[in-house]
Amino acid sequence: MTGVQQQVIRVTRWMPLACVLSFSSCTSLSTVPVQSQPGTTTTLIIVRHAERDEGLDPPLNAEGVVRAAALADVLKGNGVTAIYCPDLIRNRQTCDAVAEVLGLQVNVIGAERLADTRALANELVDETTRLHAGGVVLFVGNTGPILADQSGNLQELYARLGGTGSPPTRYQDLYVAIIPEEGPVHFIEATYGGPSSLD
């Protein structure tokens, strides 16, 4: 992780997935309209982590390393001001490539916050519009696990922002949520790095 610093937003670094899955989600997605601070427009870029092999917390594979570099290349001139990701190796490695190019710290989201993906979606939207109003925030998320009462953090964040249709769950998806001070969030659905062998 040369040149990249991380801000860990929790006390412990990693809990086994079995511990995370034992948490119960009773949280509902907030229905309060998502709006940027007065006089600002905030942008939230949502992508899935790059490709990895199977396993509990695997690193990026060769294809994923190439995709992470492609993400950094795509975002290097787009004014990203903050980066957030779950504390999973594949997510951190995807972010590290971008953070290295942009000279930013990665805000790492710990397992305790990840356990309730709806609560995380509510918190992340509030945090983005409050702390990064007028900025461009990158969130590198996950598609699972899918439980009876919640989906992955990508799907829940997309829904909290008012997204309809398919969320950004493919490795090549790059969704840009433009959050105005008034009115609904506007989405730009794009792709980067080409199709994935895992999609």
NUZAKE-388294 format. One record per residue (C-alpha): residue in one letter; x negated, y negated, z. Coordinates in Angstrom, 2 decimals, always signed. Example, Ala and Ser with C-alpha at 12.3 -4.5 7.8 and 13.67 -1.06 7.14 Angstrom:
type: a	X: -12.30	Y: +4.50	Z: +7.80
type: s	X: -13.67	Y: +1.06	Z: +7.14
! end
This chain:
type: m	X: +0.00	Y: +0.00	Z: +0.00
type: t	X: -2.65	Y: -2.46	Z: -0.99
type: g	X: -1.57	Y: -6.04	Z: -0.49
type: v	X: +1.94	Y: -5.15	Z: +0.60
type: q	X: +3.21	Y: -5.80	Z: +4.09
type: q	X: +6.45	Y: -4.40	Z: +5.45
type: q	X: +8.78	Y: -5.79	Z: +8.04
type: v	X: +10.41	Y: -2.92	Z: +9.89
type: i	X: +13.90	Y: -3.80	Z: +11.07
type: r	X: +14.22	Y: -1.20	Z: +13.84
type: v	X: +12.29	Y: +0.36	Z: +16.66
type: t	X: +11.66	Y: +3.86	Z: +15.33
type: r	X: +10.45	Y: +4.60	Z: +11.80
type: w	X: +12.26	Y: +7.74	Z: +10.66
type: m	X: +14.79	Y: +10.15	Z: +12.01
type: p	X: +15.31	Y: +13.56	Z: +10.43
type: l	X: +18.25	Y: +13.60	Z: +8.03
type: a	X: +20.15	Y: +15.96	Z: +10.33
type: c	X: +20.08	Y: +13.28	Z: +13.05
type: v	X: +21.29	Y: +10.62	Z: +10.65
type: l	X: +24.16	Y: +12.83	Z: +9.47
type: s	X: +25.32	Y: +13.40	Z: +13.03
type: f	X: +26.42	Y: +9.75	Z: +13.31
type: s	X: +30.09	Y: +9.20	Z: +12.61
type: s	X: +31.26	Y: +6.35	Z: +10.44
type: c	X: +34.40	Y: +4.62	Z: +11.66
type: t	X: +33.57	Y: +1.30	Z: +10.05
type: s	X: +35.71	Y: -0.13	Z: +7.27
type: l	X: +34.40	Y: -2.32	Z: +4.52
type: s	X: +35.13	Y: -5.95	Z: +5.26
type: t	X: +37.81	Y: -7.54	Z: +3.10
type: v	X: +36.54	Y: -11.08	Z: +3.68
type: p	X: +35.69	Y: -12.58	Z: +0.27
type: v	X: +31.97	Y: -12.56	Z: -0.44
type: q	X: +30.77	Y: -16.12	Z: -0.96
type: s	X: +27.45	Y: -17.90	Z: -0.96
type: q	X: +26.77	Y: -20.83	Z: +1.34
type: p	X: +28.21	Y: -24.19	Z: +0.20
type: g	X: +26.21	Y: -25.67	Z: -2.65
type: t	X: +24.44	Y: -22.40	Z: -3.49
type: t	X: +24.74	Y: -19.36	Z: -5.72
type: t	X: +23.06	Y: -16.22	Z: -4.36
type: t	X: +22.01	Y: -13.31	Z: -6.54
type: l	X: +21.78	Y: -9.70	Z: -5.35
type: i	X: +20.06	Y: -7.19	Z: -7.64
type: i	X: +21.05	Y: -3.59	Z: -6.91
type: v	X: +19.09	Y: -0.57	Z: -8.14
type: r	X: +18.59	Y: +3.04	Z: -7.13
type: h	X: +15.14	Y: +4.15	Z: -6.01
type: a	X: +13.00	Y: +5.61	Z: -8.81
type: e	X: +12.78	Y: +9.34	Z: -9.56
type: r	X: +11.51	Y: +11.79	Z: -6.96
type: d	X: +11.33	Y: +15.55	Z: -6.55
type: e	X: +13.66	Y: +17.49	Z: -4.25
type: g	X: +13.13	Y: +17.51	Z: -0.50
type: l	X: +14.04	Y: +15.72	Z: +2.72
type: d	X: +11.97	Y: +12.57	Z: +2.15
type: p	X: +9.89	Y: +13.08	Z: -1.00
type: p	X: +7.62	Y: +10.52	Z: -2.66
type: l	X: +8.13	Y: +9.33	Z: -6.21
type: n	X: +7.17	Y: +11.80	Z: -8.91
type: a	X: +5.21	Y: +10.79	Z: -12.04
type: e	X: +8.37	Y: +9.62	Z: -13.81
type: g	X: +9.33	Y: +7.59	Z: -10.75
type: v	X: +5.95	Y: +5.87	Z: -10.57
type: v	X: +6.41	Y: +4.75	Z: -14.19
type: r	X: +9.95	Y: +3.50	Z: -13.44
type: a	X: +8.84	Y: +1.58	Z: -10.33
type: a	X: +6.19	Y: -0.16	Z: -12.46
type: a	X: +8.87	Y: -0.94	Z: -15.07
type: l	X: +11.08	Y: -2.48	Z: -12.36
type: a	X: +8.22	Y: -4.68	Z: -11.20
type: d	X: +7.61	Y: -5.77	Z: -14.79
type: v	X: +11.30	Y: -6.60	Z: -15.36
type: l	X: +11.62	Y: -8.59	Z: -12.13
type: k	X: +8.29	Y: -10.43	Z: -12.08
type: g	X: +9.70	Y: -13.54	Z: -13.74
type: n	X: +13.21	Y: -13.52	Z: -12.31
type: g	X: +12.72	Y: -15.44	Z: -9.06
type: v	X: +13.14	Y: -12.61	Z: -6.55
type: t	X: +12.82	Y: -14.14	Z: -3.07
type: a	X: +13.49	Y: -11.12	Z: -0.82
type: i	X: +13.41	Y: -7.31	Z: -1.01
type: y	X: +15.36	Y: -4.80	Z: +1.09
type: c	X: +15.24	Y: -1.02	Z: +1.14
type: p	X: +15.95	Y: +1.97	Z: +3.38
type: d	X: +13.04	Y: +3.45	Z: +5.28
type: l	X: +12.61	Y: +6.40	Z: +2.95
type: i	X: +9.38	Y: +7.10	Z: +1.07
type: r	X: +10.99	Y: +6.99	Z: -2.39
type: n	X: +12.66	Y: +3.65	Z: -1.66
type: r	X: +9.57	Y: +2.09	Z: -0.12
type: q	X: +7.37	Y: +3.20	Z: -3.00
type: t	X: +9.83	Y: +1.76	Z: -5.52
type: c	X: +9.82	Y: -1.55	Z: -3.64
type: d	X: +6.06	Y: -1.60	Z: -3.11
type: a	X: +5.44	Y: -1.94	Z: -6.85
type: v	X: +7.72	Y: -5.01	Z: -6.99
type: a	X: +6.43	Y: -6.49	Z: -3.73
type: e	X: +2.83	Y: -6.15	Z: -4.92
type: v	X: +3.52	Y: -8.10	Z: -8.11
type: l	X: +5.60	Y: -10.78	Z: -6.36
type: g	X: +3.58	Y: -11.10	Z: -3.15
type: l	X: +6.64	Y: -10.46	Z: -0.96
type: q	X: +7.22	Y: -8.47	Z: +2.20
type: v	X: +9.67	Y: -5.57	Z: +2.08
type: n	X: +12.49	Y: -5.68	Z: +4.64
type: v	X: +12.78	Y: -2.02	Z: +5.61
type: i	X: +16.15	Y: -0.81	Z: +6.90
type: g	X: +15.87	Y: +1.89	Z: +9.55
type: a	X: +17.75	Y: +5.15	Z: +9.90
type: e	X: +20.03	Y: +3.84	Z: +12.65
type: r	X: +21.45	Y: +1.19	Z: +10.29
type: l	X: +21.55	Y: +3.63	Z: +7.37
type: a	X: +23.75	Y: +6.11	Z: +9.23
type: d	X: +26.90	Y: +4.03	Z: +8.72
type: t	X: +26.75	Y: +2.95	Z: +5.10
type: r	X: +29.90	Y: +0.82	Z: +5.28
type: a	X: +28.59	Y: -1.12	Z: +8.26
type: l	X: +25.28	Y: -1.53	Z: +6.43
type: a	X: +27.08	Y: -2.89	Z: +3.35
type: n	X: +28.93	Y: -5.42	Z: +5.50
type: e	X: +25.73	Y: -6.44	Z: +7.30
type: l	X: +23.61	Y: -6.63	Z: +4.15
type: v	X: +26.10	Y: -8.91	Z: +2.39
type: d	X: +26.30	Y: -11.17	Z: +5.45
type: e	X: +22.51	Y: -11.21	Z: +5.85
type: t	X: +21.90	Y: -11.91	Z: +2.16
type: t	X: +24.34	Y: -14.82	Z: +1.97
type: r	X: +23.21	Y: -16.26	Z: +5.31
type: l	X: +19.42	Y: -15.83	Z: +5.26
type: h	X: +18.81	Y: -15.94	Z: +1.51
type: a	X: +21.48	Y: -18.37	Z: +0.29
type: g	X: +20.54	Y: -19.61	Z: -3.16
type: g	X: +17.90	Y: -16.91	Z: -3.52
type: v	X: +17.52	Y: -13.69	Z: -5.49
type: v	X: +17.51	Y: -10.54	Z: -3.35
type: l	X: +16.55	Y: -7.05	Z: -4.53
type: f	X: +18.15	Y: -4.04	Z: -2.82
type: v	X: +16.74	Y: -0.60	Z: -3.66
type: g	X: +19.27	Y: +1.91	Z: -2.36
type: n	X: +20.46	Y: +5.50	Z: -2.35
type: t	X: +23.46	Y: +7.38	Z: -3.72
type: g	X: +24.01	Y: +9.75	Z: -0.81
type: p	X: +24.69	Y: +11.54	Z: +1.32
type: i	X: +28.38	Y: +11.60	Z: +0.44
type: l	X: +30.42	Y: +12.38	Z: +3.55
type: a	X: +34.15	Y: +12.62	Z: +4.16
type: d	X: +34.34	Y: +9.03	Z: +5.40
type: q	X: +31.61	Y: +7.25	Z: +3.44
type: s	X: +29.50	Y: +7.23	Z: +0.29
type: g	X: +25.87	Y: +6.32	Z: -0.29
type: n	X: +24.65	Y: +2.82	Z: +0.53
type: l	X: +24.61	Y: +1.83	Z: -3.17
type: q	X: +28.26	Y: +2.74	Z: -3.66
type: e	X: +29.38	Y: +1.04	Z: -0.44
type: l	X: +27.42	Y: -2.15	Z: -1.17
type: y	X: +28.86	Y: -2.31	Z: -4.69
type: a	X: +32.38	Y: -1.88	Z: -3.29
type: r	X: +31.81	Y: -4.53	Z: -0.58
type: l	X: +30.81	Y: -7.00	Z: -3.27
type: g	X: +34.07	Y: -6.29	Z: -5.09
type: g	X: +32.63	Y: -4.06	Z: -7.79
type: t	X: +35.01	Y: -1.83	Z: -9.70
type: g	X: +34.22	Y: +1.02	Z: -12.02
type: s	X: +30.93	Y: +2.90	Z: -11.90
type: p	X: +28.42	Y: +1.74	Z: -9.28
type: p	X: +24.69	Y: +1.61	Z: -10.14
type: t	X: +23.89	Y: +5.25	Z: -9.40
type: r	X: +21.77	Y: +6.17	Z: -12.43
type: y	X: +18.02	Y: +5.69	Z: -12.14
type: q	X: +18.07	Y: +3.24	Z: -15.06
type: d	X: +20.92	Y: +1.08	Z: -13.71
type: l	X: +20.18	Y: -2.50	Z: -12.69
type: y	X: +23.25	Y: -4.43	Z: -11.55
type: v	X: +23.06	Y: -8.14	Z: -10.85
type: a	X: +25.72	Y: -9.51	Z: -8.49
type: i	X: +26.08	Y: -13.27	Z: -8.82
type: i	X: +27.68	Y: -14.60	Z: -5.63
type: p	X: +29.15	Y: -18.09	Z: -6.03
type: e	X: +30.23	Y: -20.43	Z: -3.24
type: e	X: +33.81	Y: -20.03	Z: -4.44
type: g	X: +35.57	Y: -17.37	Z: -6.47
type: p	X: +34.81	Y: -13.70	Z: -7.08
type: v	X: +31.40	Y: -12.10	Z: -7.42
type: h	X: +30.37	Y: -11.70	Z: -11.06
type: f	X: +28.44	Y: -8.59	Z: -12.11
type: i	X: +25.96	Y: -8.17	Z: -14.94
type: e	X: +25.39	Y: -4.46	Z: -15.63
type: a	X: +22.01	Y: -3.80	Z: -17.24
type: t	X: +19.51	Y: -0.98	Z: -17.54
type: y	X: +15.72	Y: -0.84	Z: -17.40
type: g	X: +12.96	Y: +1.66	Z: -18.03
type: g	X: +14.99	Y: +3.95	Z: -20.31
type: p	X: +17.03	Y: +7.07	Z: -19.53
type: s	X: +15.92	Y: +9.42	Z: -16.74
type: s	X: +15.33	Y: +13.15	Z: -16.98
type: l	X: +17.22	Y: +13.45	Z: -13.66
type: d	X: +20.46	Y: +11.71	Z: -14.75
! end
